[in-house]
Amino acid sequence: MKRILLIVMAICLVGFTACSQKQEKQKEEKQMKSLVAYFSASGVTKKVAEQLAETAKADLTEITPEKIYTEADLDWTNKQSRSTLEMKDLSSRPAITKKIDNIDEYSVVYIGFPIWWYTAPTIINTFLESYNFEGKKIVLFATSGGSTITKSVEDLQKTYPKLNIVGGKLLNSPNQTQLKECIDLAK
């Protein structure tokens, strides 16, 4: 009888351990849910964001301005264009339309944008100030015709010192290796 009781107890212990390990794995997977959020004025950053989301198996959302940028708004040679005026004013926060109701579900948020005037467009500040990102890893990615992402990362880290902005990657026409390097910044 004691032998049967010991066997039953051993089976229960093995079952409990396996169940506990399965629950821990599910908890880990839930904690590692990722979101790719991007702002794209011309469609270039959107394509990269879609590739990144697919590679990272992440959800995808667009940071949409309340007032869409026209070609004239984006004319960086015009000192009175909307984008020029926004980038000259550090307090500028262009309104965004779409809200993310389940931001708490994500532990990693990739934020993408085109580089304007060597840094992130001010709409990225609007996005960062619209949610509670504490406890999340934030990875930046950008597209640019000639700038690096270094100043964007430094500027956002300085502006939001309480956020865990772990780094960034410039992704112009990225290959799979570059996409994975960006994803690995969150590890």
Buried (B, 14 or more C-beta within 10 A) or exposed (E): EEEEEEEEEEEEEEEEEEEEEEEEEEEEEEEBBBBBBBBBBEEBBBBBBBBBBEBBEBBBBBBEBEEEBEEEBBBEEEEEBBBBEBBEEEEBBBEBEEEBEEBEEBBBBBBBBBBBBBBBBBBBBBBBEBBEBEEBBBBBBBBBEEBEBEBBBEBBBEBBEEBBBBBBBBBEEBEEEBBEEBBEBBE
